[in-house]
């Protein structure tokens, strides 16, 4: 079976889904074609291909959306702020506009005064795209503004700092703006797009460029793909002069003054890409100023998490305030966690079973609050920490434990649950389904502990119970009734 279904690796998720669905005796939900691979450092990268065998029922389609949301959110890389990226570019000799970072309005004013020019650009520093069209929690519109004076730069910074910016790439809460970047205002002849990224199809770095820069490059690629040019780089030979010259001329850097500048910039960016183990170096826009300078006016750098042990200087740039605090806490304990927007917490072993569990929750009308894969070697302490994260999440109304014991023994899960209840004072209802290795020992541990939790014999029953409990609590909240589930019951 598994030898016949491979896309970028063994289709383990398809196998787990089919086994799980047989256990549930569901015949209407078809198995989506999915796959995953486990990276070094216990990071998981999930790859999917759309399936033509989706269920005809609306419930099944809703279920698959839970998996699709996780697939969108399971990117694992270090992302740094624009001002940090600018500093790295300058360390490699790449030319950028004059700039300075500020964390208070007074610092913003001082930074503008230092530059000496009459015009400035004030940019909110948050790790999200679409800043220019975003909206702050105080109602201020836009995270990128031009300032015509030092005092205006200060005023703009005051409206951005200490507020949350909501963009098309954030959730409804947005991300905190703790710094602003003050840059000189440039008067431009041209704006281009340039990036270096890893291309999985060719298994090599690729330079991607377009003369249509300074805008949504995804829209350009969708509406006019002929404007996107690519140059594959042989990892053994490195970037060649002929390649960078071709790109530079295609982007319009043809004069004796700008051509060598553009070529030199591309080479230096590739050196940065390789030496710092980047997964993405993106310059948007790459500009030519009115006086013939070629500059990187904005930069986005992503780094391979698995290579950070080689780059402690880069690792120090991580800003955890921009990340989901639940994910930060889980990562500290080696747990694979992705926060979602639902109200049913999931604690599962194995990525495939975790995704199947979320889909079945959606199938029965619920919404998963997270993806949490304990993996095969979780300790009692890690299990306890997983329960703590779910118990502390105010959005979680019920917790569904779904363990199919193979490498991960059921008795370890039981010990973690007992420890969580006794040490954390858990008050949220727990629906527990255990099967597999040491399941008898696990049930005996729970029985001897005196705990009475909601149990289920299979995944379908467990999901239905969790959904019903979450619905009861939601209705009670809407009616302003106080309903509590306390363990032991």
C-alpha positions in Angstrom: 0.0 0.0 0.0 2.6 2.5 1.1 4.9 1.7 -1.7 2.3 2.7 -4.2 1.5 6.1 -2.7 4.5 8.4 -2.7 4.7 12.1 -3.3 7.9 13.6 -1.9 8.1 10.6 0.5 5.9 7.9 2.1 2.2 8.8 2.2 2.0 8.0 5.9 -0.9 10.3 6.5 -3.0 8.6 3.9 -2.3 5.3 5.6 -3.2 6.6 9.0 -6.3 8.3 7.8 -7.6 5.1 6.1 -6.9 3.0 9.2 -8.6 5.6 11.4 -11.6 5.9 9.2 -12.1 2.1 9.1 -12.1 2.1 12.8 -14.8 4.8 12.7 -16.7 2.8 10.2 -17.3 5.9 8.1 -17.7 5.3 4.4 -18.6 8.8 3.1 -15.3 10.6 3.9 -12.7 9.9 1.3 -9.0 9.9 2.1 -7.2 13.0 1.0 -3.8 12.6 -0.6 -1.4 14.0 1.9 2.1 13.5 2.9 4.6 14.7 5.4 8.2 14.4 6.2 10.0 14.9 9.5 12.9 17.3 9.4 15.9 17.5 11.6 15.3 19.1 15.0 11.8 17.6 15.3 10.3 20.1 12.9 7.6 18.9 10.6 7.1 20.0 7.0 3.8 19.0 5.5 3.2 18.7 1.7 -0.2 18.1 0.2 -1.6 17.5 -3.2 -5.3 18.2 -3.9 -7.4 15.1 -4.2 -10.2 14.4 -6.6 -11.7 11.9 -4.2 -13.3 14.3 -1.7 -16.5 13.5 -0.1 -19.7 14.8 -1.6 -21.1 15.8 1.8 -20.7 19.3 3.1 -19.5 17.9 6.5 -16.6 16.1 4.8 -15.6 19.3 3.0 -15.7 21.2 6.3 -13.5 18.5 7.9 -10.8 18.8 5.3 -10.6 22.6 5.9 -9.0 21.9 9.3 -6.2 20.0 7.6 -5.8 22.7 5.0 -5.5 25.4 7.7 -2.7 23.5 9.3 -0.9 23.0 6.0 -0.9 26.7 5.5 0.4 27.4 8.9 3.2 24.7 9.2 6.0 26.8 7.7 9.0 26.4 10.0 11.6 29.1 9.5 13.1 32.1 11.3 11.7 35.4 10.1 13.4 38.7 11.1 12.3 42.3 11.0 13.1 44.6 8.1 15.5 46.7 10.1 17.4 43.6 11.1 17.5 42.4 7.5 18.9 45.8 6.5 21.7 45.5 9.0 22.6 42.1 7.6 22.5 43.4 4.0 24.9 46.2 5.0 27.3 43.8 6.6 27.6 42.1 3.2 28.2 45.4 1.4 24.7 45.6 -0.1 23.6 49.2 -0.5 20.4 50.3 1.3 18.7 53.6 2.1 19.9 55.5 5.2 17.8 54.2 8.1 17.5 53.9 11.8 15.2 52.0 14.2 13.2 53.6 17.0 11.2 52.1 19.9 9.8 55.4 21.2 8.5 58.6 19.5 11.4 60.5 20.9 13.9 58.0 19.3 12.0 58.4 16.0 12.4 62.1 16.1 16.1 61.8 16.9 16.6 59.3 14.1 15.0 61.6 11.6 17.1 64.5 12.8 20.3 62.4 12.3 19.4 61.8 8.7 19.1 65.5 8.0 16.8 65.2 5.0 13.4 67.0 4.9 11.4 63.8 3.9 11.2 60.4 5.6 9.4 57.1 5.5 8.1 55.6 8.8 7.5 51.9 8.7 5.9 49.7 11.4 8.1 46.7 12.2 5.9 43.7 12.4 6.4 40.3 10.9 3.6 40.3 8.5 3.1 41.4 4.9 0.6 44.0 3.7 1.7 46.6 6.3 0.9 49.5 4.1 -2.8 48.5 3.9 -3.1 47.3 7.5 -5.0 48.9 10.4 -3.8 49.5 14.0 -5.8 48.6 17.1 -6.2 52.3 17.8 -7.9 52.8 14.4 -4.9 54.4 12.7 -4.8 53.3 9.1 -1.6 52.0 7.4 1.8 50.8 8.7 3.9 52.7 6.1 3.7 56.5 5.9 5.7 59.4 4.4 6.7 62.2 6.8 7.5 65.7 5.6 9.2 66.8 8.8 10.9 65.5 11.9 7.9 66.3 14.1 5.6 64.5 11.7 7.9 61.4 11.9 7.5 61.5 15.7 3.8 61.9 15.4 3.5 58.9 13.1 5.6 56.8 15.3 3.4 57.6 18.3 0.4 56.4 16.4 2.1 53.0 15.6 4.2 52.1 18.6 2.6 50.0 21.4 -0.4 49.2 19.2 -1.2 46.0 17.2 -1.3 46.0 13.4 -3.8 43.9 11.6 -3.0 43.0 8.0 -4.1 40.4 5.5 -1.5 38.1 6.8 -2.4 38.3 10.5 -5.3 37.1 12.5 -7.9 39.5 13.9 -5.8 40.4 16.9 -2.8 41.5 14.7 0.8 41.7 15.8 2.4 44.2 18.2 4.4 47.1 16.8 7.4 47.6 19.2 9.7 49.4 16.8 9.4 51.6 13.7 12.0 52.0 11.0 12.8 55.6 9.9 14.4 55.7 6.4 15.3 58.5 4.0 12.7 59.1 1.3 13.9 58.2 -2.2 12.9 59.6 -5.5 12.9 56.7 -7.9 13.4 56.0 -11.6 12.4 52.3 -11.4 11.2 49.7 -8.8 11.9 46.0 -9.4 11.5 42.7 -7.6 14.3 40.4 -6.8 14.5 37.2 -4.7 16.6 34.1 -4.1 14.8 31.1 -2.8 15.0 27.3 -2.7 13.2 25.5 -5.5 12.2 22.0 -4.5 11.5 20.9 -8.0 15.0 21.6 -9.3 16.6 21.1 -5.9 18.6 24.2 -6.2 18.5 28.0 -5.4 16.6 30.1 -7.9 16.8 33.8 -8.6 13.3 35.2 -9.3 12.9 38.8 -10.6 10.4 41.1 -12.2 10.5 44.6 -13.5 7.1 45.1 -11.8 8.4 45.7 -8.3 7.0 47.6 -5.3 3.7 45.8 -5.4 2.1 42.4 -4.7 4.3 40.0 -6.5 1.8 37.2 -6.1 -0.7 39.2 -8.0 1.8 39.9 -10.8 2.6 36.2 -11.1 -1.1 35.3 -11.3 -2.2 38.0 -13.7 0.9 38.3 -15.9 3.3 35.4 -15.3 5.4 36.4 -18.3 6.7 39.3 -16.2 8.4 36.9 -13.8 11.9 35.7 -14.8 13.8 32.9 -13.2 17.5 31.8 -13.2 18.4 28.5 -11.6 21.8 28.4 -9.8 24.0 25.4 -9.9 24.9 25.0 -6.2 28.3 23.6 -7.1 29.2 26.3 -9.6 27.6 29.2 -7.8 26.0 32.2 -9.5 27.6 33.2 -12.8 28.3 36.6 -14.3 26.2 35.8 -17.3 23.2 35.0 -15.1 23.2 38.2 -13.1 23.9 40.3 -16.2 20.9 38.8 -17.9 18.6 39.6 -14.9 20.0 43.1 -14.5 19.4 44.0 -18.2 15.9 42.4 -18.1 15.1 44.6 -15.1 16.3 47.7 -17.0 19.7 48.3 -15.4 21.4 48.8 -18.7 23.5 51.9 -18.3 27.2 51.8 -17.6 26.5 53.2 -14.1 23.7 50.9 -13.0 24.5 47.6 -14.6 27.6 46.8 -12.5 25.8 48.0 -9.4 22.9 45.6 -10.0 25.2 42.7 -10.8 27.3 43.3 -7.7 24.1 43.5 -5.6 22.8 40.1 -6.9 26.2 38.4 -6.2 26.3 39.7 -2.7 22.8 38.7 -2.0 23.6 35.2 -3.1 26.6 35.1 -0.9 24.4 36.1 2.1 21.8 33.5 1.0 24.4 30.7 1.1 26.5 31.7 4.1 23.5 32.3 6.4 21.5 29.3 5.3 18.6 31.4 4.1 15.4 29.9 2.7 14.4 33.3 1.2 16.1 36.6 0.4 13.5 38.9 -1.0 14.1 42.5 -2.1 10.9 44.4 -2.9 11.5 46.9 -4.2 15.0 46.9 -5.6 15.3 50.5 -6.9 17.2 52.9 -9.0 17.2 56.4 -7.6 17.1 59.6 -9.5 20.8 60.0 -9.2 21.6 56.5 -10.5 22.1 54.5 -7.2 20.9 50.9 -7.1 19.5 50.2 -3.6 17.6 47.5 -1.7 14.7 49.6 -0.4 13.0 46.8 1.5 14.2 43.3 2.5 12.7 40.1 3.8 15.0 37.3 5.1 14.0 33.9 6.2 16.4 31.3 7.7 16.4 27.5 7.9 15.5 26.7 11.6 17.5 23.5 11.3 20.7 25.4 10.6 20.5 28.0 13.4 23.0 26.1 15.5 25.6 27.4 13.0 24.3 31.0 13.3 23.9 32.1 16.9 24.0 35.7 15.7 21.0 35.1 13.6 19.2 33.1 16.2 19.5 36.1 18.6 17.4 38.2 16.2 14.3 36.1 16.8 11.4 38.2 18.1 9.1 36.0 20.1 6.6 38.8 20.7 5.6 38.4 17.0 4.8 34.7 17.5 1.9 32.9 19.0 2.8 32.6 22.7 1.3 29.1 22.8 3.7 28.0 20.0 6.7 29.6 21.7 5.9 27.7 25.0 5.4 24.4 23.2 8.6 24.8 21.2 10.5 25.2 24.5 9.4 21.7 25.5 10.0 20.1 22.1 6.3 19.9 21.2 4.9 20.2 17.7 2.2 22.8 18.2 0.2 25.1 15.9 -2.5 27.3 17.3 -5.8 27.5 15.5 -9.0 29.5 16.1 -11.4 26.8 17.4 -12.5 25.7 20.9 -11.6 22.0 21.1 -8.1 21.4 22.2 -6.4 18.3 20.7 -3.6 16.3 22.2 -2.6 13.5 19.8 0.4 11.4 19.0 1.5 11.4 15.3 1.0 14.1 12.7 -1.3 11.9 10.6 -3.6 11.0 13.5 -3.6 14.6 14.7 -4.7 15.8 11.3 -7.3 13.1 11.1 -8.6 14.0 14.5 -9.0 17.7 13.5 -10.9 16.6 10.3 -13.3 14.4 12.3 -13.9 17.2 14.8 -14.9 19.4 11.8 -16.9 16.6 10.4 -19.2 16.6 13.5 -19.5 20.4 13.5 -16.7 21.4 15.9 -13.6 23.5 15.5 -10.2 22.4 16.6 -8.2 24.9 18.7 -4.8 23.5 17.8 -2.6 20.9 16.1 -0.5 19.2 18.8 1.6 16.2 18.0 3.3 14.6 20.9 5.4 12.4 18.6 6.6 9.0 19.6 9.0 9.7 22.4 7.3 12.3 24.6 8.0 12.2 28.3 5.5 12.6 31.2 6.8 16.2 31.6 6.1 16.9 27.9 2.6 15.4 28.1 1.9 17.5 31.2 3.2 20.7 29.4 0.9 19.9 26.5 -2.1 19.7 28.9 -1.0 23.0 30.5 -0.9 24.8 27.2 -4.5 23.6 26.4 -5.7 24.3 29.9 -4.3 27.8 29.9 -5.8 28.7 26.5 -9.0 30.7 27.1 -10.4 29.6 23.8 -10.3 25.9 24.6 -13.6 24.7 26.1 -12.9 20.9 25.9 -9.9 18.8 25.4 -9.8 15.7 23.2 -7.0 13.2 23.9 -6.6 10.7 21.0 -3.8 8.3 21.5 -3.1 5.3 19.2 -0.2 3.7 21.1 2.6 2.5 19.1 6.0 4.0 20.0 4.1 6.4 22.3 2.8 4.3 25.1 -0.7 4.9 26.5 0.5 4.6 30.1 2.9 7.6 29.6 -0.1 9.6 28.4 -2.1 8.5 31.4 0.7 9.5 33.8 0.9 12.9 32.1 -2.8 13.4 32.4 -2.9 12.4 36.1 0.1 14.8 36.8 -1.6 17.6 34.9 -4.9 17.2 36.8 -3.2 17.1 40.2 -0.6 19.8 39.6 -2.4 22.2 37.2 -5.9 22.1 38.7 -7.4 21.4 35.4 -11.1 22.5 35.2 -11.7 21.8 31.5 -13.6 18.6 30.5 -11.3 15.9 29.0 -12.6 13.4 26.5 -10.1 10.5 26.3 -9.7 7.8 23.7 -6.7 5.5 24.2 -5.8 2.4 22.1 -2.7 0.4 21.5 0.5 -0.2 23.5 -0.1 -0.5 27.2 -3.7 0.6 27.0 -4.7 -1.7 29.8 -2.0 -0.3 32.1 -3.2 3.2 31.2 -6.8 2.5 32.0 -5.7 1.0 35.3 -3.6 4.0 36.2 -6.5 6.3 35.5 -8.9 4.1 37.5 -6.5 3.8 40.5 -6.0 7.6 40.5 -9.7 8.2 41.2 -10.2 10.4 38.2 -13.4 10.1 36.2 -13.1 11.5 32.7 -15.3 11.2 29.6 -14.1 8.1 27.7 -14.7 6.8 24.2 -13.9 3.6 22.4 -13.2 5.1 19.0 -12.3 8.4 17.4 -15.8 9.1 16.0 -17.4 8.7 19.5 -14.6 10.8 21.1 -15.0 13.6 18.5 -18.8 13.7 18.9 -18.6 13.9 22.7 -16.0 16.7 22.5 -18.1 18.7 20.1 -21.3 18.3 22.2 -19.4 19.4 25.4 -17.9 22.4 23.6 -21.4 23.4 22.3 -22.9 23.1 25.8 -20.3 25.4 27.2 -20.6 27.9 24.3 -24.4 28.1 24.8 -23.9 28.5 28.5 -21.5 31.4 27.9 -24.0 33.0 25.4 -26.7 32.7 28.1 -24.4 34.1 30.8 -24.7 30.8 32.7 -21.8 29.5 34.8 -21.1 25.8 33.8 -18.0 24.2 35.1 -16.4 20.8 34.6 -13.9 20.0 37.3 -11.6 16.9 37.5 -12.1 14.6 39.2 -15.8 14.6 38.3 
